[in-house]
Amino acid sequence: MKAYIEERTIALAEYIIKNKSTVRETAKKFGISKSTVHKDITERLLKINPQLAENARLILEENKAERHIRGGLATKQKYKKRNETGIK
């Protein structure tokens, strides 16, 4: 594996762990696709640093379990804003 990919993979995992961020937030921060973040964390990181991979995996599982809540809150905000501005 190329060195820059390993460095990126470790940086992604450290960012996810430090900020408890989602794959989407991490991808946006690093300017890469969600698919790349997911592949780096779930596949490549296991070969590079298994302990770091486990810690990042726990955060991603927590995010996955909570995503329906975030989605509901986003929808609530959307309709609240629509009602405040009078848009139908």
GULUMDREN-28470 format. One line per field, with one value per residue: y, z, x negated of N, C-alpha, C, O, CB in turn; residue in one letter. Coordinates in steps of 0.1 Angstrom, whole numbers, plus 5000, padded with zeros to 4 digits. Glycine has a CB too. Layout:
% GULUMDREN-28470
n_v: c(Y|...)
n_w: c(Z|...)
n_u: c(X|...)
ca_v: c(Y|...)
ca_w: c(Z|...)
ca_u: c(X|...)
c_v: c(Y|...)
c_w: c(Z|...)
c_u: c(X|...)
o_v: c(Y|...)
o_w: c(Z|...)
o_u: c(X|...)
cb_v: c(Y|...)
cb_w: c(Z|...)
cb_u: c(X|...)
tidren: c(A|...)
//
This chain:
% GULUMDREN-28470
n_v: c(4988|5023|5049|5074|5068|5052|5071|5089|5072|5067|5093|5099|5081|5089|5114|5108|5095|5114|5135|5123|5120|5116|5095|5110|5137|5135|5129|5153|5171|5163|5164|5142|5113|5097|5070|5064|5071|5053|5028|5031|5032|5008|4987|4991|5002|4981|4965|4982|4993|4976|4981|5009|5007|4993|5011|5032|5019|5014|5040|5046|5026|5035|5060|5050|5037|5059|5074|5076|5092|5117|5122|5125|5148|5167|5167|5178|5203|5213|5215|5232|5256|5261|5266|5289|5308|5307|5292|5268)
n_w: c(5000|4993|5008|5012|5013|5035|5055|5051|5058|5085|5095|5090|5107|5132|5132|5132|5156|5175|5171|5170|5146|5117|5088|5066|5075|5079|5053|5040|5054|5047|5020|5003|4989|5004|5001|4999|5025|5040|5030|5036|5065|5072|5059|5050|5073|5091|5084|5088|5114|5137|5163|5163|5143|5155|5174|5158|5144|5164|5169|5144|5144|5165|5154|5133|5146|5157|5135|5126|5144|5140|5114|5118|5134|5116|5097|5112|5117|5092|5085|5105|5098|5073|5082|5096|5077|5060|5037|5016)
n_u: c(4992|4995|4977|4989|5016|5018|5011|5032|5053|5049|5050|5077|5090|5081|5092|5120|5123|5114|5132|5157|5170|5191|5191|5197|5193|5165|5156|5162|5146|5120|5121|5127|5143|5173|5172|5145|5136|5151|5140|5113|5114|5128|5116|5088|5075|5076|5055|5033|5034|5047|5058|5065|5083|5104|5113|5122|5142|5160|5170|5182|5202|5217|5226|5241|5261|5274|5283|5309|5321|5308|5316|5344|5344|5333|5354|5374|5364|5364|5391|5400|5386|5398|5424|5420|5412|5433|5434|5448)
ca_v: c(5000|5035|5056|5085|5062|5048|5083|5094|5063|5069|5107|5098|5073|5098|5125|5102|5092|5126|5144|5114|5125|5107|5093|5122|5149|5133|5131|5167|5178|5159|5166|5130|5107|5089|5056|5063|5072|5040|5018|5033|5028|4994|4977|4994|5004|4968|4960|4991|4995|4970|4988|5021|5003|4989|5023|5039|5011|5016|5053|5044|5019|5044|5069|5043|5035|5072|5082|5078|5104|5129|5124|5131|5162|5175|5169|5187|5217|5217|5220|5244|5267|5263|5273|5303|5316|5307|5284|5255)
ca_w: c(5000|4992|5020|5014|5016|5049|5062|5050|5066|5100|5098|5090|5119|5143|5132|5136|5170|5183|5169|5170|5134|5108|5075|5057|5080|5077|5039|5037|5060|5040|5006|4996|4989|5016|4998|5003|5040|5045|5026|5045|5079|5074|5053|5050|5086|5098|5080|5092|5128|5142|5175|5159|5135|5164|5181|5148|5141|5175|5167|5132|5148|5173|5145|5125|5155|5160|5123|5124|5153|5133|5103|5123|5138|5104|5091|5121|5115|5078|5085|5114|5090|5063|5088|5100|5065|5053|5025|5017)
ca_u: c(5000|4987|4975|4999|5029|5017|5011|5046|5062|5046|5055|5091|5094|5078|5102|5133|5122|5113|5144|5169|5176|5197|5183|5201|5185|5151|5153|5163|5134|5108|5123|5127|5157|5177|5168|5131|5135|5156|5131|5101|5117|5133|5107|5073|5070|5074|5041|5023|5034|5060|5064|5071|5095|5115|5118|5129|5154|5170|5176|5190|5214|5226|5232|5251|5273|5281|5286|5324|5325|5303|5325|5357|5342|5332|5367|5381|5359|5368|5405|5400|5381|5408|5436|5416|5411|5446|5433|5456)
c_v: c(5012|5042|5067|5080|5057|5060|5089|5085|5066|5083|5106|5091|5082|5109|5120|5100|5104|5134|5136|5118|5113|5105|5105|5134|5147|5135|5145|5175|5175|5160|5153|5124|5099|5075|5054|5063|5058|5029|5019|5028|5013|4983|4979|4995|4991|4963|4969|4992|4989|4977|5001|5018|5000|5001|5031|5032|5013|5030|5052|5036|5027|5054|5062|5041|5048|5080|5085|5090|5117|5132|5130|5145|5171|5177|5179|5201|5222|5223|5231|5257|5271|5270|5287|5313|5316|5299|5271|5244)
c_w: c(5000|5005|5023|5017|5031|5058|5063|5059|5081|5104|5099|5103|5131|5144|5137|5151|5179|5182|5169|5157|5126|5096|5066|5062|5077|5062|5035|5042|5052|5025|4998|4997|5002|5014|5002|5018|5045|5042|5035|5059|5081|5069|5054|5064|5094|5096|5086|5107|5134|5154|5172|5151|5144|5170|5171|5145|5152|5173|5155|5136|5156|5164|5137|5133|5157|5147|5121|5133|5146|5121|5107|5128|5126|5097|5099|5119|5101|5078|5094|5106|5080|5070|5092|5089|5057|5040|5026|5009)
c_u: c(4991|4988|4986|5012|5029|5018|5026|5055|5061|5052|5071|5096|5092|5089|5116|5133|5122|5126|5157|5177|5182|5188|5185|5193|5170|5147|5153|5150|5122|5109|5122|5141|5160|5172|5154|5129|5139|5146|5118|5103|5120|5124|5092|5068|5068|5060|5030|5022|5047|5066|5071|5084|5107|5121|5126|5142|5164|5177|5186|5203|5223|5233|5243|5263|5281|5286|5301|5328|5320|5312|5339|5355|5340|5345|5375|5377|5364|5382|5408|5397|5392|5420|5432|5416|5424|5445|5441|5449)
o_v: c(5013|5042|5068|5086|5059|5060|5093|5091|5066|5084|5113|5096|5083|5113|5127|5103|5106|5140|5142|5119|5102|5113|5110|5141|5157|5141|5150|5183|5184|5159|5154|5129|5095|5068|5044|5055|5052|5020|5009|5021|5007|4972|4971|4991|4991|4957|4964|4991|4996|4977|5003|5025|5003|5002|5036|5038|5014|5031|5058|5040|5026|5057|5068|5042|5047|5090|5095|5097|5126|5144|5139|5153|5183|5188|5187|5210|5234|5233|5240|5267|5282|5280|5296|5324|5324|5300|5265|5233)
o_w: c(5006|5012|5034|5025|5038|5068|5073|5066|5088|5114|5108|5109|5140|5155|5144|5157|5188|5193|5169|5158|5128|5094|5060|5053|5074|5059|5027|5035|5050|5018|4986|5004|5009|5023|5008|5023|5053|5051|5040|5064|5090|5074|5060|5067|5102|5105|5089|5113|5134|5155|5176|5152|5141|5171|5174|5143|5148|5175|5156|5131|5155|5166|5135|5128|5160|5148|5116|5129|5146|5119|5101|5125|5126|5093|5094|5118|5100|5073|5092|5107|5077|5064|5092|5090|5048|5032|5037|5008)
o_u: c(4981|4997|4991|5020|5039|5025|5030|5064|5071|5058|5076|5106|5101|5093|5123|5143|5130|5130|5168|5189|5177|5178|5176|5187|5164|5137|5144|5145|5113|5099|5117|5150|5151|5169|5150|5121|5132|5143|5113|5095|5115|5123|5085|5057|5059|5054|5019|5011|5057|5079|5082|5094|5118|5133|5137|5153|5176|5190|5197|5214|5235|5245|5253|5274|5293|5292|5304|5337|5328|5315|5344|5364|5345|5348|5382|5385|5367|5385|5416|5403|5395|5426|5441|5419|5425|5455|5440|5454)
cb_v: c(5000|5044|5062|5094|5049|5041|5094|5094|5049|5069|5117|5090|5060|5104|5131|5089|5083|5135|5151|5115|5133|5111|5080|5125|5150|5119|5123|5174|5173|5144|5176|5120|5098|5090|5053|5075|5083|5037|5018|5048|5037|4992|4975|5006|5013|4958|4958|5005|5010|4956|4990|5029|4991|4980|5032|5041|4996|5016|5064|5038|5006|5052|5075|5030|5029|5081|5075|5066|5102|5127|5111|5122|5163|5168|5155|5183|5217|5205|5208|5242|5264|5250|5264|5303|5312|5320|5282|5257)
cb_w: c(5012|4980|5021|5001|5007|5052|5057|5036|5062|5103|5087|5078|5120|5143|5118|5128|5174|5177|5157|5182|5126|5104|5068|5058|5095|5082|5031|5043|5075|5043|5001|5002|4977|5017|4984|4997|5046|5039|5011|5045|5084|5068|5038|5042|5094|5093|5065|5087|5132|5145|5186|5150|5126|5175|5186|5135|5140|5189|5164|5121|5156|5184|5136|5120|5168|5167|5111|5128|5166|5129|5095|5135|5147|5094|5090|5136|5115|5069|5089|5126|5083|5057|5100|5107|5056|5050|5021|5011)
cb_u: c(5010|4993|4961|4999|5031|5004|5002|5051|5059|5031|5051|5096|5086|5064|5103|5135|5110|5102|5143|5177|5167|5211|5188|5216|5188|5147|5164|5175|5133|5105|5113|5117|5158|5192|5170|5123|5144|5169|5128|5097|5128|5146|5110|5071|5080|5084|5040|5026|5032|5057|5053|5061|5091|5109|5106|5121|5150|5163|5165|5183|5210|5217|5221|5245|5268|5271|5281|5332|5318|5289|5328|5362|5329|5322|5374|5379|5343|5367|5414|5391|5368|5413|5440|5403|5400|5451|5418|5470)
tidren: c(M|K|A|Y|I|E|E|R|T|I|A|L|A|E|Y|I|I|K|N|K|S|T|V|R|E|T|A|K|K|F|G|I|S|K|S|T|V|H|K|D|I|T|E|R|L|L|K|I|N|P|Q|L|A|E|N|A|R|L|I|L|E|E|N|K|A|E|R|H|I|R|G|G|L|A|T|K|Q|K|Y|K|K|R|N|E|T|G|I|K)
//
